[in-house]
């Protein structure tokens, strides 16, 4: 059973990010399953730190992008808005090339908060970063 109240196409999700940090970093939505959302990010000059490995902040941008979009898709957008409340990330493996893929799944979908787990892996499926994002669900004014 799907968790989504709204299911835009991948093309619509990617188009909604035009002109934003998401587009600048090369993040692309690639999958929307019954209970998860996935996006990829290139490992290139936009996303690495001076040592040539993925910047932790780039991982966090990918994680928050996934969780924020996911929250907006499980709530009634006519009644509520969602905003980031807290995010943390543990960087487990340095990635130097290719693309990373983030997969976002819910831990808790409450009336006033959502909690998401975002796993970021390299092209070989090895965990690079794990993040947890708390979103606040606020009434629309």
ABEGO torsion letter per residue (X at the ends): XBABABBBBAAAAAAAABGBAAAAAGBBBABBBAABBBBBBBBBAAABBAAGBBBAAAAAAAAAAAAAAAAAAABBAAABBBBBABBBBBBABBBABEBBBBBBBBABBBAABBBBBBBBBBAAGBBABBBBBBBBBBBBX
